[in-house]
Amino acid sequence: MHIKKIDTTTQAAPTGHWRPANLDEFVGQEDIKSVIRHAIHSAQVRSDSLGHILLNGPSGFGKTTLAHIIAASCDVHCHVITGYAIAKPADLISVLNALQTGDILFIDEIHRLKPIMEEILYTAMEDNLIDMVMPDGGSVRLPVNPFTLIGATTKPESLSAPLKNRFVYKFFFSGYSLEEKQQIIQLYLNHYAIKSDWKQVYEIARKSDSVPREIRNTIVMMRDYLIAHGQTPDSLEISREHRSQFLGWSKVQDGWLTPLHQKYLDILAESDRPMSLTTLAIKMWLDTGSIEYEIEPLLIKLGKIEKTSRGRRLS
């Protein structure tokens, strides 16, 4: 099992792609950030750990980034692991024993923890204790340092009620407005040293998905497009012509609808009745999981389709 330990006293996120380093740079989710600021201030005044935090929201909305920002703000280490990577109790116990006082344990996809792992977390979260079963059949309780658990999930319904109840703060990430998308785009343009005016930023935002990770991907694609068309990395600029050509080349529509989304809509438009997920998958040469989790969420969010008891249909 691979465990990645991040020292957030010197950096707020893993090396690699740029991420917001503090709450001021983290665009949107203002209600969540307000509560977190108060929680951090209280922990600092009390010289104690933060209450445990559950972050619920779609993939790519910045849950991991926010966990690193919280750790950096508290000047503590952040230990990162995914729920599926914890295969046996000894793995989780090893992670808990490695925590220093005040550290943050970030479990991504926490809904994928096995029930026995959740049970180990119960006493660790509430009482800073670990229940260990001994070879002779007896049990012993061992102390662990006070810590903060930050769990991230896209499926909160898969978490047991006892585990959910042990989180002090439960946050749900909301969608990003057009104005917030423009702010995110501008941050990434600044990071990649790409010049642009407000009109081009607005047009990019109007086309972009509202998922910050996808916005970043769009700017990276645009950077590569500009370089491939003769601009130098240290002098990149998006003109109206470049923006229009890029959007045409990438074949995206408003809301970041791709040709695959359009094919889905065209198939439904040609049908005179609602269509099942299985039938759609066959017609698109894709598996049902790809359609349900990769294609449909954006179409539902944009109000393009509806799921009914009889199948999928255009709104």
matplotlib code that plots the C-alpha trace (Angstrom):
import matplotlib.pyplot as plt

x = [0.0, 1.4, 0.9, 1.8, 2.8, 2.7, 4.6, 2.2, 4.5, 6.4, 3.8, 0.1, -0.3, 1.7, 4.3, 3.1, 0.1, -0.5, -3.3, -4.6, -2.4, -4.8, -8.5, -8.3, -7.1, -9.7, -12.6, -16.2, -17.7, -17.9, -20.2, -17.8, -14.7, -16.4, -17.1, -13.6, -11.9, -13.8, -13.0, -9.3, -9.2, -10.9, -8.4, -5.5, -6.9, -7.5, -4.2, -6.2, -7.1, -9.9, -13.2, -13.4, -14.6, -16.5, -16.3, -19.0, -19.1, -18.5, -15.0, -12.8, -14.4, -11.3, -11.9, -8.3, -7.0, -9.1, -7.8, -4.2, -5.1, -6.6, -3.5, -1.3, -3.4, -3.0, 0.7, 0.5, 1.3, -1.3, -1.3, -3.1, -4.6, -7.6, -10.3, -9.7, -6.0, -6.6, -6.9, -6.7, -6.9, -3.2, -2.9, -5.2, -3.7, -0.2, -1.4, -3.1, 0.0, 2.1, 0.1, 1.6, -0.4, -2.7, -1.9, -4.6, -5.5, -7.1, -9.0, -10.1, -13.1, -13.8, -17.0, -14.8, -13.7, -14.7, -17.0, -14.3, -12.1, -15.0, -15.2, -11.5, -12.1, -15.0, -12.9, -9.9, -12.0, -13.9, -11.4, -8.0, -7.9, -7.4, -9.0, -6.6, -7.5, -4.7, -3.6, -5.1, -8.5, -8.4, -8.3, -6.3, -6.8, -3.8, -3.7, -3.1, -2.2, -5.1, -5.7, -8.3, -9.9, -10.9, -12.9, -13.8, -16.6, -18.8, -21.2, -22.2, -25.1, -22.5, -21.1, -22.6, -24.6, -22.2, -19.3, -21.1, -22.2, -18.6, -17.9, -18.3, -18.4, -20.3, -19.9, -21.5, -19.7, -22.1, -21.8, -19.7, -21.3, -20.2, -18.5, -16.6, -15.6, -14.1, -12.1, -10.8, -9.9, -8.0, -6.0, -4.9, -4.1, -1.9, -0.2, 0.6, 1.6, -1.1, -2.3, -5.9, -8.6, -11.9, -13.9, -12.0, -12.1, -15.9, -16.2, -14.1, -16.1, -19.3, -18.1, -16.4, -17.7, -18.2, -15.8, -12.5, -10.3, -11.9, -11.4, -7.7, -7.6, -9.1, -6.4, -3.7, -5.1, -5.3, -1.7, -0.6, -2.7, -1.1, 2.4, 1.6, 0.4, 3.7, 3.6, 6.5, 6.0, 7.2, 4.9, 1.5, -1.6, -5.2, -6.8, -10.4, -9.2, -7.2, -10.0, -12.5, -10.2, -9.4, -13.1, -13.8, -10.8, -11.8, -15.5, -17.0, -20.4, -21.7, -21.3, -18.4, -20.6, -18.4, -19.1, -19.8, -22.5, -24.0, -24.0, -25.9, -28.5, -28.8, -29.6, -32.3, -33.7, -34.1, -36.1, -39.9, -39.8, -37.6, -34.5, -32.9, -29.3, -28.4, -29.7, -27.9, -24.7, -25.1, -25.8, -22.8, -20.4, -19.7, -20.2, -23.1, -20.8, -19.1, -22.5, -23.9, -20.9, -19.0, -21.6, -25.0, -24.0, -23.2, -26.3, -28.5, -26.8, -27.5, -31.1, -30.7, -32.1, -34.3, -34.1, -37.5, -38.8, -39.2, -35.7, -33.8, -35.4, -34.7, -36.0]
y = [0.0, 3.4, 6.3, 9.8, 12.2, 15.9, 18.4, 21.4, 23.6, 24.2, 23.5, 23.3, 20.6, 17.8, 18.9, 19.0, 20.9, 24.3, 24.4, 27.3, 27.6, 29.4, 30.1, 33.5, 31.8, 29.1, 30.4, 29.8, 27.8, 30.9, 29.4, 26.5, 28.7, 31.0, 28.1, 26.7, 30.0, 30.1, 26.5, 27.1, 30.3, 28.4, 25.5, 27.9, 29.8, 26.5, 25.0, 21.9, 19.9, 20.9, 19.0, 16.2, 17.3, 15.5, 17.0, 15.9, 16.9, 15.9, 14.8, 17.8, 20.4, 20.8, 18.6, 17.4, 21.0, 22.3, 19.6, 20.7, 24.3, 23.5, 21.6, 24.5, 27.0, 25.0, 24.5, 20.7, 17.7, 16.1, 12.3, 11.3, 8.0, 6.6, 4.5, 1.5, 1.4, 0.4, -3.4, -4.6, -3.2, -3.3, -0.8, 1.7, 1.2, 1.9, 5.2, 6.2, 5.4, 7.6, 10.7, 13.5, 15.7, 17.9, 16.2, 15.8, 12.4, 12.9, 9.9, 10.4, 8.2, 7.5, 5.8, 2.9, 1.9, -1.5, -1.7, -3.0, 0.0, 2.4, 0.6, 1.2, 4.9, 5.3, 5.2, 6.9, 9.9, 10.2, 9.1, 9.0, 5.2, 2.1, -1.2, -4.0, -7.7, -9.8, -13.3, -14.9, -13.5, -10.6, -7.0, -3.9, -0.2, 1.9, 5.7, 7.7, 11.4, 13.8, 14.4, 15.7, 13.3, 15.0, 12.6, 13.3, 11.5, 11.6, 9.0, 10.1, 7.6, 4.8, 5.9, 4.3, 6.6, 6.0, 7.2, 10.2, 11.2, 11.5, 14.3, 17.7, 19.6, 18.2, 20.3, 19.8, 21.6, 23.6, 24.5, 27.4, 30.5, 32.1, 34.8, 32.2, 30.3, 33.5, 34.0, 30.4, 30.8, 34.0, 32.3, 29.6, 32.1, 34.0, 30.8, 29.8, 33.3, 33.6, 37.1, 37.8, 40.4, 40.1, 39.4, 36.3, 35.1, 35.6, 33.6, 30.8, 30.7, 30.6, 27.5, 25.8, 23.2, 24.3, 21.8, 23.5, 20.6, 20.6, 24.4, 23.8, 21.2, 23.6, 26.2, 23.6, 22.5, 26.2, 26.8, 23.8, 25.0, 28.4, 27.0, 24.5, 27.5, 29.4, 31.3, 31.0, 29.7, 33.0, 35.1, 33.5, 35.6, 34.7, 36.9, 36.7, 34.8, 32.3, 31.7, 31.1, 28.8, 26.8, 26.3, 25.3, 22.9, 21.3, 21.0, 22.1, 23.8, 26.0, 24.3, 22.2, 19.8, 17.5, 15.5, 12.5, 14.5, 15.6, 12.0, 11.0, 13.8, 12.9, 9.3, 10.3, 12.8, 10.1, 7.9, 8.3, 6.9, 6.9, 4.8, 2.5, 2.9, -0.4, 0.5, 3.8, 2.0, -0.4, 2.4, 4.5, 1.5, 2.3, 0.6, 1.7, 3.1, 5.5, 6.8, 7.1, 8.7, 10.4, 11.7, 12.0, 14.2, 17.2, 16.7, 16.5, 19.6, 21.5, 20.4, 18.5, 15.2, 13.5, 10.1, 8.5, 5.1, 4.2, 5.4, 8.5, 11.2, 14.8, 17.5]
z = [0.0, -1.0, 1.3, 0.2, 3.0, 2.1, 4.2, 3.9, 6.1, 2.9, 0.2, 0.0, -2.5, -4.3, -6.8, -10.4, -11.6, -10.0, -7.4, -5.3, -2.2, 0.2, 0.8, -1.0, -4.2, -4.0, -6.0, -5.1, -2.2, -0.1, 2.6, 3.0, 3.2, 5.8, 8.2, 7.6, 8.4, 11.7, 12.5, 11.8, 14.0, 16.9, 16.6, 16.7, 19.7, 21.5, 20.4, 19.4, 16.3, 13.9, 14.1, 11.5, 8.0, 5.3, 1.8, -0.6, -4.2, -7.8, -9.0, -10.0, -7.7, -5.5, -2.5, -2.4, -3.0, -0.1, 2.2, 1.5, 2.0, 5.4, 6.4, 5.2, 7.1, 10.3, 9.7, 10.0, 7.8, 5.5, 5.1, 1.9, 1.0, -0.9, 0.6, -1.7, -0.9, 2.7, 2.2, 5.8, 9.4, 9.8, 6.9, 8.6, 12.1, 10.6, 9.1, 12.3, 14.4, 12.0, 12.7, 14.8, 17.1, 15.0, 11.7, 9.0, 7.6, 4.2, 2.9, -0.7, -1.9, 1.8, 0.7, -0.5, 2.9, 4.1, 7.1, 9.4, 8.5, 9.4, 12.8, 13.5, 12.7, 15.2, 18.4, 16.7, 15.7, 19.0, 21.6, 19.9, 20.6, 18.4, 19.4, 18.5, 18.6, 20.1, 18.9, 22.0, 21.2, 23.6, 22.8, 23.8, 23.3, 22.1, 22.0, 18.9, 18.7, 18.3, 14.5, 12.0, 9.5, 6.2, 4.1, 0.5, -1.3, -4.4, -2.9, 0.6, 0.6, 0.7, 4.0, 7.1, 9.5, 12.4, 10.4, 9.0, 12.5, 13.7, 11.3, 12.9, 9.6, 6.5, 3.3, -0.1, -3.0, -5.1, -8.8, -10.1, -11.6, -14.9, -12.9, -10.8, -13.9, -15.3, -12.1, -12.2, -15.9, -15.1, -12.4, -14.7, -17.5, -15.0, -13.9, -17.5, -18.4, -21.1, -22.0, -22.7, -22.3, -20.4, -23.5, -24.4, -20.8, -20.8, -24.1, -22.7, -19.5, -21.5, -23.3, -20.4, -18.0, -14.4, -13.1, -12.0, -13.1, -16.6, -16.8, -16.0, -18.7, -21.2, -20.5, -20.8, -24.2, -25.2, -24.2, -26.3, -29.2, -29.2, -29.1, -31.9, -34.0, -33.7, -30.4, -28.0, -24.4, -22.9, -25.1, -25.2, -26.0, -26.8, -29.4, -30.6, -33.7, -31.6, -29.2, -32.0, -33.9, -30.7, -29.8, -33.4, -33.3, -30.0, -31.3, -28.0, -27.6, -24.8, -21.4, -22.8, -24.6, -26.7, -29.8, -27.6, -25.7, -29.0, -30.3, -27.2, -27.8, -31.5, -30.6, -28.2, -30.7, -33.3, -30.9, -30.5, -27.0, -23.9, -24.3, -21.7, -20.6, -22.0, -25.5, -25.4, -24.5, -27.4, -29.9, -28.7, -28.5, -24.8, -21.5, -19.3, -16.6, -19.1, -20.1, -16.6, -15.0, -17.8, -20.2, -18.5, -15.5, -17.6, -19.8, -16.6, -15.1, -18.3, -18.4, -21.7, -20.6, -18.0, -16.4, -16.1, -15.0, -18.7, -19.7, -20.8, -22.9, -24.0, -21.7]

ax = plt.figure().add_subplot(projection="3d")
ax.plot(x, y, z, "-o")
ax.set_aspect("equal")
plt.show()
